[in-house]
Amino acid sequence: MSSKTISIHSFRGGTGKSSITASLAALLALEGCRVGVIDTDIHSPGIHVIFGLLEQRVTLALNDYLWGRCSIKEASYDVTDSLGRLAAGRSADARVFLIPSSIKTGEIARVLREGFDVRLLTDGFRQIVEELQLDFLLIDTHPGVNEETLLSMAVSDRLLLVLRPDHQDFQGTAVTVELARRLEVPDLHVIINKVPAGTDWERLRSDVETAYQAPVAAMLPLNEEVAQLASAGVFATRHPGHPFTTSLRQVVRNIGAHV
Amino acid sequence: MLATMLRRGVCEILMNRIVLYLVESESGPPLQYWSFSGETLLGIGRSIDNEIVILSPYVSRGHAYLSFENGGWSANAISELGVLHHGRKHTRLSLHHGMVFRLGPHGPMLKFSSDSAGDTEIETEQPGQSGATALTLDPVRLRSEVHAIAGTDFFQRLSQTAREIRQATPSPSTTL
Protein backbone atom coordinates (compact mmCIF):
# COMPACT_ATOMS: atom_id res chain seq x y z
CA MET A 1 0.00 0.00 0.00
CA SER A 2 1.35 3.41 -0.86
CA SER A 3 1.13 6.08 1.78
CA LYS A 4 -1.20 8.99 1.68
CA THR A 5 -1.14 12.37 3.35
CA ILE A 6 -4.44 13.96 4.30
CA SER A 7 -4.88 17.46 5.68
CA ILE A 8 -7.94 18.09 7.80
CA HIS A 9 -8.78 21.74 7.98
CA SER A 10 -11.52 24.12 9.01
CA PHE A 11 -11.88 27.83 8.48
CA ARG A 12 -12.94 28.48 12.07
CA GLY A 13 -12.37 26.69 15.34
CA GLY A 14 -15.02 24.57 17.01
CA THR A 15 -16.06 22.62 13.94
CA GLY A 16 -15.07 19.30 15.50
CA LYS A 17 -12.03 18.97 13.23
CA SER A 18 -9.80 17.34 15.84
CA SER A 19 -12.51 14.90 16.96
CA ILE A 20 -13.09 13.92 13.34
CA THR A 21 -9.35 13.56 12.73
CA ALA A 22 -8.96 11.31 15.77
CA SER A 23 -11.92 9.16 14.77
CA LEU A 24 -10.69 8.86 11.19
CA ALA A 25 -7.29 7.77 12.47
CA ALA A 26 -8.93 5.15 14.68
CA LEU A 27 -11.12 3.82 11.87
CA LEU A 28 -8.15 3.59 9.50
CA ALA A 29 -6.19 1.73 12.17
CA LEU A 30 -9.10 -0.67 12.65
CA GLU A 31 -8.69 -1.52 8.97
CA GLY A 32 -5.17 -2.63 9.85
CA CYS A 33 -3.38 0.54 8.76
CA ARG A 34 -0.42 2.30 10.33
CA VAL A 35 -1.59 5.86 10.84
CA GLY A 36 0.26 8.97 11.91
CA VAL A 37 -1.51 12.05 13.24
CA ILE A 38 0.43 15.28 13.37
CA ASP A 39 -0.87 18.25 15.32
CA THR A 40 0.23 21.29 13.35
CA ASP A 41 -2.17 23.46 15.31
CA ILE A 42 0.88 24.79 17.11
CA HIS A 43 -0.94 27.88 18.40
CA SER A 44 -3.67 25.92 20.15
CA PRO A 45 -2.83 22.22 20.32
CA GLY A 46 -5.54 19.86 21.49
CA ILE A 47 -5.74 16.50 19.77
CA HIS A 48 -3.35 14.87 22.29
CA VAL A 49 -6.15 15.13 24.87
CA ILE A 50 -8.48 13.05 22.69
CA PHE A 51 -5.81 10.34 22.41
CA GLY A 52 -5.23 10.48 26.15
CA LEU A 53 -1.57 11.39 25.73
CA LEU A 54 -0.50 12.68 29.10
CA GLU A 55 1.55 15.83 29.41
CA GLN A 56 4.22 14.06 31.47
CA ARG A 57 4.76 11.54 28.68
CA VAL A 58 5.48 14.26 26.12
CA THR A 59 9.21 14.86 26.52
CA LEU A 60 9.64 16.00 22.92
CA ALA A 61 7.05 17.61 20.65
CA LEU A 62 6.74 18.88 17.08
CA ASN A 63 8.16 22.19 18.30
CA ASP A 64 11.42 20.46 19.31
CA TYR A 65 11.73 19.00 15.83
CA LEU A 66 11.11 22.44 14.28
CA TRP A 67 13.81 23.97 16.50
CA GLY A 68 16.24 21.23 15.43
CA ARG A 69 16.37 19.63 18.86
CA CYS A 70 15.31 16.15 17.73
CA SER A 71 14.19 14.06 14.78
CA ILE A 72 10.48 13.99 14.05
CA LYS A 73 10.37 10.31 14.95
CA GLU A 74 11.61 11.14 18.45
CA ALA A 75 8.61 13.44 18.83
CA SER A 76 6.13 10.68 17.96
CA TYR A 77 4.14 8.63 20.44
CA ASP A 78 2.33 5.34 19.97
CA VAL A 79 -1.24 6.03 21.11
CA THR A 80 -2.78 2.81 19.80
CA ASP A 81 -3.76 1.84 23.35
CA SER A 82 -6.19 4.76 23.46
CA LEU A 83 -8.33 2.91 20.92
CA GLY A 84 -9.01 0.24 23.53
CA ARG A 85 -9.67 -3.43 23.04
CA LEU A 86 -11.33 -2.86 19.68
CA ALA A 87 -8.01 -2.12 18.02
CA ALA A 88 -6.13 -4.86 19.85
CA GLY A 89 -8.55 -7.47 18.58
CA ARG A 90 -8.30 -6.46 14.94
CA SER A 91 -4.85 -6.56 13.49
CA ALA A 92 -1.31 -6.62 14.78
CA ASP A 93 -0.41 -4.02 12.15
CA ALA A 94 -2.92 -1.47 13.41
CA ARG A 95 -1.05 1.46 14.89
CA VAL A 96 -1.74 5.10 15.60
CA PHE A 97 1.18 7.43 16.24
CA LEU A 98 0.73 11.00 17.37
CA ILE A 99 3.17 13.82 16.87
CA PRO A 100 1.85 16.41 19.34
CA SER A 101 2.52 20.12 19.47
CA SER A 102 3.94 21.42 22.69
CA ILE A 103 1.43 22.68 25.21
CA LYS A 104 4.09 24.61 27.10
CA THR A 105 3.17 28.28 26.85
CA GLY A 106 6.81 29.26 26.37
CA GLU A 107 7.09 27.01 23.32
CA ILE A 108 3.82 28.30 21.85
CA ALA A 109 4.93 31.88 22.42
CA ARG A 110 8.22 31.18 20.66
CA VAL A 111 6.42 29.92 17.55
CA LEU A 112 4.22 33.00 17.52
CA ARG A 113 7.23 35.27 18.02
CA GLU A 114 9.80 33.72 15.74
CA GLY A 115 7.85 31.56 13.32
CA PHE A 116 9.63 28.59 11.81
CA ASP A 117 10.83 27.24 8.52
CA VAL A 118 7.75 25.74 6.91
CA ARG A 119 9.94 23.66 4.61
CA LEU A 120 11.13 21.86 7.73
CA LEU A 121 7.53 20.99 8.52
CA THR A 122 6.84 19.49 5.11
CA ASP A 123 10.19 17.64 5.24
CA GLY A 124 8.96 16.27 8.57
CA PHE A 125 5.81 14.88 6.94
CA ARG A 126 7.90 12.91 4.47
CA GLN A 127 10.34 11.70 7.13
CA ILE A 128 7.70 10.47 9.53
CA VAL A 129 5.89 8.58 6.77
CA GLU A 130 9.13 6.81 5.87
CA GLU A 131 10.50 6.18 9.33
CA LEU A 132 7.28 4.87 10.85
CA GLN A 133 6.26 3.19 7.58
CA LEU A 134 2.88 4.89 7.67
CA ASP A 135 0.01 4.05 5.39
CA PHE A 136 -1.65 7.35 6.22
CA LEU A 137 -0.54 10.64 7.70
CA LEU A 138 -3.35 12.85 8.96
CA ILE A 139 -2.48 16.51 9.45
CA ASP A 140 -4.63 18.33 12.00
CA THR A 141 -4.17 21.91 10.84
CA HIS A 142 -4.55 25.28 12.51
CA PRO A 143 -7.88 26.94 11.63
CA GLY A 144 -7.72 29.90 9.30
CA VAL A 145 -5.31 30.43 6.43
CA ASN A 146 -1.76 30.88 7.70
CA GLU A 147 1.41 29.87 5.92
CA GLU A 148 2.00 26.42 7.38
CA THR A 149 -1.65 25.50 6.96
CA LEU A 150 -1.71 26.47 3.29
CA LEU A 151 1.52 24.64 2.68
CA SER A 152 0.30 21.53 4.52
CA MET A 153 -2.76 21.52 2.28
CA ALA A 154 -0.68 22.04 -0.82
CA VAL A 155 1.60 19.07 -0.18
CA SER A 156 -1.20 16.70 0.85
CA ASP A 157 -2.76 14.08 -1.39
CA ARG A 158 -6.16 15.00 -0.08
CA LEU A 159 -7.78 17.88 1.76
CA LEU A 160 -10.80 17.37 4.00
CA LEU A 161 -12.52 20.63 4.85
CA VAL A 162 -14.75 20.49 7.91
CA LEU A 163 -17.51 23.05 8.32
CA ARG A 164 -20.71 23.58 10.24
CA PRO A 165 -23.81 24.51 8.30
CA ASP A 166 -23.81 28.17 9.28
CA HIS A 167 -23.23 31.32 7.23
CA GLN A 168 -19.83 32.22 8.64
CA ASP A 169 -18.39 28.75 8.07
CA PHE A 170 -20.01 28.53 4.66
CA GLN A 171 -18.55 31.81 3.45
CA GLY A 172 -15.14 31.30 5.06
CA THR A 173 -14.78 27.78 3.73
CA ALA A 174 -15.53 29.07 0.24
CA VAL A 175 -12.40 31.24 0.51
CA THR A 176 -10.35 28.23 1.62
CA VAL A 177 -11.69 26.18 -1.29
CA GLU A 178 -10.63 28.88 -3.75
CA LEU A 179 -7.16 29.15 -2.22
CA ALA A 180 -6.76 25.37 -2.20
CA ARG A 181 -7.62 25.30 -5.91
CA ARG A 182 -4.99 27.92 -6.63
CA LEU A 183 -2.48 25.85 -4.67
CA GLU A 184 -3.40 22.89 -6.89
CA VAL A 185 -4.59 20.68 -4.03
CA PRO A 186 -5.29 17.50 -5.95
CA ASP A 187 -8.28 16.13 -4.08
CA LEU A 188 -10.69 18.23 -2.06
CA HIS A 189 -13.61 16.89 -0.05
CA VAL A 190 -15.99 18.51 2.38
CA ILE A 191 -17.30 17.16 5.69
CA ILE A 192 -20.32 18.92 7.12
CA ASN A 193 -20.41 18.49 10.88
CA LYS A 194 -22.95 19.42 13.53
CA VAL A 195 -25.91 19.29 11.15
CA PRO A 196 -28.94 20.13 13.29
CA ALA A 197 -31.98 17.94 13.17
CA GLY A 198 -34.65 19.56 11.07
CA THR A 199 -32.15 20.29 8.33
CA ASP A 200 -33.00 19.16 4.84
CA TRP A 201 -29.90 16.98 4.42
CA GLU A 202 -30.09 16.55 0.67
CA ARG A 203 -30.64 20.23 0.07
CA LEU A 204 -27.69 21.10 2.32
CA ARG A 205 -25.50 18.63 0.45
CA SER A 206 -26.48 20.05 -2.90
CA ASP A 207 -26.07 23.68 -1.68
CA VAL A 208 -22.53 22.93 -0.53
CA GLU A 209 -21.54 20.85 -3.54
CA THR A 210 -22.88 23.46 -5.93
CA ALA A 211 -21.20 26.36 -4.15
CA TYR A 212 -17.80 24.67 -3.75
CA GLN A 213 -17.83 22.37 -6.75
CA ALA A 214 -16.45 19.70 -4.45
CA PRO A 215 -17.95 16.46 -3.16
CA VAL A 216 -19.38 16.18 0.35
CA ALA A 217 -17.65 13.14 1.87
CA ALA A 218 -19.85 13.00 4.96
CA MET A 219 -22.60 14.79 6.82
CA LEU A 220 -22.47 14.30 10.56
CA PRO A 221 -25.33 15.05 12.91
CA LEU A 222 -25.21 17.61 15.66
CA ASN A 223 -25.22 15.16 18.45
CA GLU A 224 -25.41 15.18 22.19
CA GLU A 225 -23.28 12.05 22.63
CA VAL A 226 -20.45 13.53 20.59
CA ALA A 227 -20.61 16.75 22.59
CA GLN A 228 -20.73 14.88 25.87
CA LEU A 229 -17.61 12.86 25.15
CA ALA A 230 -15.99 16.13 24.06
CA SER A 231 -12.26 15.48 24.15
CA ALA A 232 -12.33 12.63 26.63
CA GLY A 233 -11.63 9.90 24.11
CA VAL A 234 -11.84 8.80 20.51
CA PHE A 235 -15.52 8.77 19.65
CA ALA A 236 -15.39 6.18 16.87
CA THR A 237 -13.95 3.51 19.16
CA ARG A 238 -16.16 4.41 22.12
CA HIS A 239 -19.30 4.35 19.99
CA PRO A 240 -18.59 2.05 17.03
CA GLY A 241 -22.25 1.67 16.07
CA HIS A 242 -23.22 5.34 16.36
CA PRO A 243 -24.46 7.13 13.21
CA PHE A 244 -21.56 9.60 13.56
CA THR A 245 -19.09 6.71 13.34
CA THR A 246 -20.99 5.00 10.52
CA SER A 247 -20.75 8.14 8.39
CA LEU A 248 -17.04 8.51 9.08
CA ARG A 249 -16.49 4.88 8.14
CA GLN A 250 -17.76 5.80 4.67
CA VAL A 251 -15.09 8.50 4.48
CA VAL A 252 -12.46 5.91 5.43
CA ARG A 253 -13.71 3.53 2.78
CA ASN A 254 -13.60 6.36 0.30
CA ILE A 255 -10.03 7.27 1.29
CA GLY A 256 -9.00 3.63 1.10
CA ALA A 257 -10.49 3.25 -2.35
CA HIS A 258 -8.14 5.91 -3.67
CA VAL A 259 -4.98 4.27 -2.34
CA MET B 1 -61.44 16.49 16.97
CA LEU B 2 -64.73 18.35 16.48
CA ALA B 3 -66.31 16.67 19.48
CA THR B 4 -63.47 17.79 21.74
CA MET B 5 -63.73 21.34 20.41
CA LEU B 6 -67.42 21.50 21.14
CA ARG B 7 -66.90 20.12 24.61
CA ARG B 8 -64.34 22.67 25.60
CA GLY B 9 -65.55 25.65 23.68
CA VAL B 10 -63.82 27.45 20.83
CA CYS B 11 -62.49 30.29 22.97
CA GLU B 12 -60.35 28.11 25.10
CA ILE B 13 -58.87 26.44 22.04
CA LEU B 14 -58.03 29.72 20.36
CA MET B 15 -56.17 30.78 23.46
CA ASN B 16 -54.27 27.57 23.40
CA ARG B 17 -51.10 28.65 21.59
CA ILE B 18 -47.94 26.57 21.69
CA VAL B 19 -44.47 26.83 20.21
CA LEU B 20 -42.08 23.95 19.62
CA TYR B 21 -38.39 24.86 19.46
CA LEU B 22 -35.78 22.61 17.96
CA VAL B 23 -32.80 22.97 20.33
CA GLU B 24 -29.17 21.82 20.40
CA SER B 25 -29.24 21.04 24.10
CA GLU B 26 -31.50 21.55 27.12
CA SER B 27 -30.27 25.12 27.52
CA GLY B 28 -29.10 25.78 23.96
CA PRO B 29 -30.50 28.38 21.56
CA PRO B 30 -33.42 27.43 19.31
CA LEU B 31 -32.39 26.37 15.79
CA GLN B 32 -35.88 26.31 14.37
CA TYR B 33 -39.41 26.66 15.67
CA TRP B 34 -43.03 25.91 14.88
CA SER B 35 -45.93 27.75 16.43
CA PHE B 36 -49.57 26.79 16.50
CA SER B 37 -52.79 28.10 17.93
CA GLY B 38 -56.14 26.45 18.10
CA GLU B 39 -54.76 23.02 17.29
CA THR B 40 -55.27 19.94 19.40
CA LEU B 41 -53.45 17.29 17.43
CA LEU B 42 -50.03 17.76 15.82
CA GLY B 43 -48.02 15.08 14.07
CA ILE B 44 -44.23 15.02 14.36
CA GLY B 45 -42.12 13.05 11.92
CA ARG B 46 -40.02 12.89 8.82
CA SER B 47 -42.83 12.62 6.32
CA ILE B 48 -44.33 15.83 4.97
CA ASP B 49 -47.88 15.11 6.08
CA ASN B 50 -46.87 15.91 9.66
CA GLU B 51 -47.49 19.35 11.11
CA ILE B 52 -43.93 19.33 12.45
CA VAL B 53 -41.68 17.95 9.76
CA ILE B 54 -38.18 17.06 10.93
CA LEU B 55 -35.90 15.82 8.17
CA SER B 56 -33.53 13.81 10.31
CA PRO B 57 -32.42 10.23 9.75
CA TYR B 58 -33.06 9.58 13.45
CA VAL B 59 -36.71 10.50 13.23
CA SER B 60 -39.36 8.07 12.00
CA ARG B 61 -41.79 9.01 9.24
CA GLY B 62 -44.56 9.25 11.78
CA HIS B 63 -42.62 9.54 15.00
CA ALA B 64 -45.02 11.00 17.55
CA TYR B 65 -47.96 13.29 17.97
CA LEU B 66 -48.78 16.05 20.40
CA SER B 67 -52.29 16.12 21.71
CA PHE B 68 -54.29 18.49 23.86
CA GLU B 69 -56.68 16.70 26.17
CA ASN B 70 -58.22 17.50 29.53
CA GLY B 71 -56.53 20.90 29.61
CA GLY B 72 -53.01 19.65 29.05
CA TRP B 73 -50.60 18.77 26.25
CA SER B 74 -48.83 15.46 25.93
CA ALA B 75 -46.33 13.89 23.54
CA ASN B 76 -47.29 10.42 22.38
CA ALA B 77 -44.86 8.08 20.65
CA ILE B 78 -45.90 6.32 17.48
CA SER B 79 -42.42 5.09 16.61
CA GLU B 80 -40.81 2.38 18.70
CA LEU B 81 -37.88 4.76 19.13
CA GLY B 82 -40.15 6.57 21.56
CA VAL B 83 -40.01 9.98 23.14
CA LEU B 84 -37.30 10.55 25.73
CA HIS B 85 -37.25 12.83 28.74
CA HIS B 86 -34.17 12.96 30.97
CA GLY B 87 -32.92 9.85 29.18
CA ARG B 88 -36.04 7.82 29.95
CA LYS B 89 -38.18 6.48 27.15
CA HIS B 90 -41.89 7.24 27.26
CA THR B 91 -44.81 6.25 25.10
CA ARG B 92 -46.82 9.09 26.62
CA LEU B 93 -45.25 12.14 28.20
CA SER B 94 -47.18 15.01 29.82
CA LEU B 95 -45.73 18.31 28.64
CA HIS B 96 -45.19 21.42 30.71
CA HIS B 97 -43.92 24.81 29.67
CA GLY B 98 -40.14 24.77 29.14
CA MET B 99 -39.84 21.00 29.01
CA VAL B 100 -37.31 19.49 26.61
CA PHE B 101 -37.91 16.08 25.11
CA ARG B 102 -36.09 14.03 22.54
CA LEU B 103 -37.30 12.02 19.55
CA GLY B 104 -35.65 8.62 19.96
CA PRO B 105 -32.29 7.94 21.58
CA HIS B 106 -30.22 9.70 18.89
CA GLY B 107 -32.82 12.10 17.58
CA PRO B 108 -33.28 15.84 17.90
CA MET B 109 -34.47 17.67 21.00
CA LEU B 110 -37.60 19.77 21.12
CA LYS B 111 -38.52 22.34 23.71
CA PHE B 112 -42.17 22.77 24.45
CA SER B 113 -43.53 26.20 25.20
CA SER B 114 -47.14 27.00 26.00
CA ASP B 115 -48.61 30.47 25.81
CA SER B 116 -50.36 30.13 29.13
CA ALA B 117 -47.01 30.60 30.83
CA GLY B 118 -46.74 33.89 28.98
CA ASP B 119 -43.22 33.99 27.63
CA THR B 120 -43.29 32.80 24.06
CA GLU B 121 -41.23 35.41 22.31
CA ILE B 122 -41.87 34.61 18.65
CA GLU B 123 -44.51 36.41 16.64
CA THR B 124 -47.38 34.39 15.25
CA GLU B 125 -46.40 32.14 12.40
CA GLN B 126 -48.46 30.17 9.97
CA PRO B 127 -49.10 26.77 11.48
CA GLY B 128 -46.13 24.55 10.80
CA GLN B 129 -44.04 27.30 9.27
CA SER B 130 -40.39 26.82 9.95
CA GLY B 131 -37.94 29.50 11.05
CA ALA B 132 -34.75 28.09 9.50
CA THR B 133 -32.92 29.71 6.60
CA ALA B 134 -30.81 28.34 3.75
CA LEU B 135 -27.09 28.87 3.24
CA THR B 136 -26.07 31.47 0.70
CA LEU B 137 -22.71 32.72 -0.51
CA ASP B 138 -21.82 36.36 -0.96
CA PRO B 139 -19.88 36.11 -4.26
CA VAL B 140 -18.58 39.69 -4.15
CA ARG B 141 -17.12 39.25 -0.70
CA LEU B 142 -15.69 35.89 -1.70
CA ARG B 143 -13.92 37.35 -4.73
CA SER B 144 -12.47 40.24 -2.79
CA GLU B 145 -11.26 38.05 0.08
CA VAL B 146 -9.67 35.51 -2.23
CA HIS B 147 -8.03 38.30 -4.17
CA ALA B 148 -6.76 39.94 -0.97
CA ILE B 149 -4.91 36.73 -0.08
CA ALA B 150 -4.07 35.16 -3.43
CA GLY B 151 -2.89 38.43 -4.94
CA THR B 152 -0.11 38.95 -2.41
CA ASP B 153 3.58 38.21 -2.95
CA PHE B 154 3.37 35.98 0.09
CA PHE B 155 0.82 33.72 -1.58
CA GLN B 156 2.71 33.67 -4.86
CA ARG B 157 5.88 32.59 -3.04
CA LEU B 158 3.91 29.99 -1.14
CA SER B 159 2.46 28.54 -4.35
CA GLN B 160 5.96 28.37 -5.78
CA THR B 161 7.29 26.63 -2.64
CA ALA B 162 4.43 24.13 -2.74
CA ARG B 163 5.19 23.35 -6.37
CA GLU B 164 8.87 22.81 -5.59
CA ILE B 165 8.10 20.51 -2.68
CA ARG B 166 5.72 18.46 -4.77
CA GLN B 167 8.30 18.11 -7.52
CA ALA B 168 11.04 17.13 -5.06
CA THR B 169 8.88 14.56 -3.31
CA PRO B 170 6.24 13.37 -5.74
CA SER B 171 3.30 11.90 -3.90
CA PRO B 172 3.05 8.10 -4.09
CA SER B 173 -0.30 8.32 -5.83
CA THR B 174 1.26 10.11 -8.78
CA THR B 175 4.29 7.84 -9.08
CA LEU B 176 2.30 4.64 -9.33
Boltz contact constraints between the chains, C-beta under 6 A:
constraints:
  - contact:
      token1: [A, 2]
      token2: [B, 172]
      max_distance: 6.0
  - contact:
      token1: [A, 3]
      token2: [B, 172]
      max_distance: 6.0
  - contact:
      token1: [A, 122]
      token2: [B, 165]
      max_distance: 6.0
  - contact:
      token1: [A, 126]
      token2: [B, 169]
      max_distance: 6.0
  - contact:
      token1: [A, 150]
      token2: [B, 158]
      max_distance: 6.0
  - contact:
      token1: [A, 151]
      token2: [B, 162]
      max_distance: 6.0
  - contact:
      token1: [A, 154]
      token2: [B, 162]
      max_distance: 6.0
  - contact:
      token1: [A, 155]
      token2: [B, 165]
      max_distance: 6.0
  - contact:
      token1: [A, 157]
      token2: [B, 171]
      max_distance: 6.0
  - contact:
      token1: [A, 157]
      token2: [B, 173]
      max_distance: 6.0
  - contact:
      token1: [A, 170]
      token2: [B, 135]
      max_distance: 6.0
  - contact:
      token1: [A, 174]
      token2: [B, 137]
      max_distance: 6.0
  - contact:
      token1: [A, 174]
      token2: [B, 142]
      max_distance: 6.0
  - contact:
      token1: [A, 175]
      token2: [B, 145]
      max_distance: 6.0
  - contact:
      token1: [A, 175]
      token2: [B, 146]
      max_distance: 6.0
  - contact:
      token1: [A, 178]
      token2: [B, 146]
      max_distance: 6.0
  - contact:
      token1: [A, 182]
      token2: [B, 150]
      max_distance: 6.0
  - contact:
      token1: [A, 183]
      token2: [B, 159]
      max_distance: 6.0
  - contact:
      token1: [A, 183]
      token2: [B, 162]
      max_distance: 6.0
  - contact:
      token1: [A, 196]
      token2: [B, 31]
      max_distance: 6.0
  - contact:
      token1: [A, 197]
      token2: [B, 54]
      max_distance: 6.0
  - contact:
      token1: [A, 197]
      token2: [B, 56]
      max_distance: 6.0
  - contact:
      token1: [A, 197]
      token2: [B, 108]
      max_distance: 6.0
  - contact:
      token1: [A, 198]
      token2: [B, 22]
      max_distance: 6.0
  - contact:
      token1: [A, 198]
      token2: [B, 32]
      max_distance: 6.0
  - contact:
      token1: [A, 198]
      token2: [B, 54]
      max_distance: 6.0
  - contact:
      token1: [A, 200]
      token2: [B, 55]
      max_distance: 6.0
  - contact:
      token1: [A, 207]
      token2: [B, 135]
      max_distance: 6.0
  - contact:
      token1: [A, 211]
      token2: [B, 137]
      max_distance: 6.0
